Amino acid sequence: MTSASHPSLAMRIAGAIVVVVFGIWAGMRVYSSRALLHPGGAGSPSAVRVPVGEASPPTMSDFNAGFDPAVPTPAKIPERLPDFSLGDSAGRPTPIAKWAGKSLILNFWATWCAPCRREIPLLKALNSEWNGRDVAVVGVAVDYRDKVLAYADELKIAYPLLIGEQDALDVAARLGVDTPVFPFTVFTDRRGEVVTLYLGELHRAQADLILGVVQNLNDDRVDLAAARRTIATGLGALAGHGTG
């Protein structure tokens, strides 16, 4: 082997190392963390973390910054749903107060997030089942508008969508999720009180449990503190049995 061949060999080795390291990084970027966050308990649905300030698929700059796959613990969840406004599917500024007086299933998602995509059929079903009972499903897409609209058209998403990038991430931070992990879903009662925040992919058993308690709360059969305890206990039991 001549000395002239050494630089070429070194470059090939370096290139191979870059490919391997980037592959490891890409795997970490779609790492499905098993975490459920709600007042008083924890469980195990899948979720994908995204850095604050990023509302699009991963970029090369993220590789340079590194990635911690650990799911962060949200800051304190607010007692009430904060006021905010985001663009709707037509780009019109739409305040969340448009649904005042209704319980909300407020789902934060992105088109590139696999758990988010998996739960959309359930959200469509919940929208059909609960729409006549003063419960509204509202999707908050943290992504580029053109990608969201194309995906919504492909899946025939009938429930309303609000779309944003940094402004939508700011809303997530106001809900206590200041380093977003998608998807996450906020459930409110008819008074706008946050009953629970479910972090990760939502499943039928968890949704039915939460909505049943929300309905009791709306009918004044339980108070907010009791509703939160019931949900926490129920979700913990479901997680323990591997339901979902």
N, C-alpha and C positions, 0 to 999 in steps of 0.2 A: 504494500500500500504506500503510495507516494504521499509526501507531506501536503501536496495540493488537494488531496482528497479529504483531508481532515475537516476543513471548514464546511464542505458539503455534507459530510456525515453528521457533524454537530448540528447543522441547520435542520436535517431530517429528524434527528432525535428531539430537538427543541420543538419542532412542529408537532411531532407525535405527542409530546408531553402536553402541549397546549390543547390538542384535541381531547385527550383523556380528561384533563382538568376541567375543560369546558363542559364535557359530558357529565361529569360529577356535579358540577354547578347546576346544569339544566335539570338534573334529577332532583336536586335540593329545591329548586324553584317551584316544582310541582309536588313537593312533599305534602302529603295529606296528614295533617296533625289531628290527633284524636282528642278533641276538647269540646266540652259543653259548658257554657257559662250562663248562669241564671241566678237570681238571688237565692243563695243558700245551698248551692250544690254543684256537682260537676259530673260529666258523663263522657260520651265518646263519639260524636259524629265527625265526619271529615271536613276539613277546611283548608284553604290555601291562603297563605300570608302574602300581603303586598305592602311594600314600603309606603309610608305617607308621602304624598306628593306625586305618586305615580298612578295614572289612571289608564294605562295602556299595557300591552304585553311587555314582558321583561326586555330590557335593552342591554347592550354591551357595557354601559356605564355601571349597571348593577353588578356585573362580574368584577369590575375593578373595586367596587365598594365592599364586596363580600356579602354573605347572607347568613343570618342566624335562624335555623329552622324552628327554634323554640317558639311556641305560641305565647304572646304576651298576655298578661292579665289586664283586662280593661280597667280604666279608672272608674270612679263611682258612676253608676248608672243613674241618670236623672229621675226624679220622681214623676215629672210630666214630660210629654213629648215637646221638645223645643219648637218654636216657630221657625220655619225656613221656607225658602222658595227655590225651586229648580225648574229648568225648562222641561216642558212636556214633549211628547213625540213630534209635535209640530214646531217646537222651539219656543213656544209661548211660556213666559215666566208663570209658574203655577205654585201658589202657596199651599202648604200642607193643610192649612185651615179650610181648604175647599171641602175636606171630608170631616169637618167638625160635626160632632154628634154621633159619629160612627166609631165602632171599634176598628182598629187598623191592624192588618198584617203587613208590616212594612219590611220588605225584603231587599237587602243590599246585595248586589251581584255584579258580575262582569262576564262578557261573552267568552273570554279565554279561560274562565275558571270552571273546571270539570264538575266539581260538586254543585256549583250554581246551575249548570245546565241540567244536571240530573234531577234537581228538585223542581224544575219548571212545570212538568206535567202535574205534580201534586198541587202546586200553586194555582194552576189553571182549574183543577178540580175543586179546590177550596173556594175559588172565586165563584164558580157555578153554584156550589152548595150553600154558601153563606151570603151571597149577594142580596138576597131578599130578607135577611135578618139583621140589617144594619151593621154588617161587617164588610169592610172593603179591603181587598188585596191591592197594594200599591208597590210596584217594583221600582227600586232606585238603582239604575244602572250606572256604575262608575267606570265609564269607558267612552270611546269615541262614538259620536252620535250615529255616523253612517253604519258602523258595525252593529250597533244596537238595533237600529231600524231594520237592517237586513235580516238579522237573526230573529227579531220579533215577527217579521213577516213570514219567515220560513217556518217558525213554530206556531204561527197563528195565535200569538199571545193577545188575549182579549182584555185582560185587566190593564188599568192605566200604568204608564211608565213615566217616571221622572228621570232625566238624564243629566249627568254632570261629570266633571273631572275633578279638579282641585276643590271646586265648590261642594261637590258631593262628599269628598273626603272630609271637608270641614264639618259637614253635617254629622258624619260618622263620629268625628272627634267629640262633637257636642253630646253625643249619646254615650260617651265613655270609651268608645273604641278608637283610640287615637293612633294606634298602629293597626290598621284594618286587617282582619282575617275574613276572607269571603268564602261562602256567604254568611251573613248573619241576618236574623229576623227579629224585629221589635213588635211585640204584641201590646196593644193599648186597649183600655176600656172605652166606653162611650164618652167618658169625661176627659179623655186625653191623658189619663194616667198611664205610665209605663208599668204594665203588669209583669212582664218578663222580657229578657233579651236572650234569644237562643243563638248561640254561635256555632256554626257548622251546618252541614246539610240537614235540612228538615225532613222528617219522615212522617208517615201517616199517624202512627201511634202517638208521637209527641204532639203533633198538631191537634189531634182530636182531644187529647188530654188538656192542652192549654186552652183551646177554644171552649171546651165544656166549662172550665172554671171561669173564663171570661164571661160567658153567658150568665152564669150564676151571679157574678159580680154585677153585671149590667142589670140584672133583675133584683138586685139588693138582697139576695139570699145569703151572701157572705160579704165581709168587708175586705178592703185591699190587702191588709196584712195577712188575713187568713187565706186569701186567694194565692198570695205569693208563697206562703208556706205549703199549701196543697200542691202547687205546681212543682216546687222544689222537691218535695217528698216523692211525688209521682214520677218526675223525670229521673230522680235518683234510682227509683225502683226499676224503671224501664232500662236504664243504663246497666244496672246490675244483672238484668236478665238478657242483656244483649239485644234488646228490641230496637229495630230501626234499620 
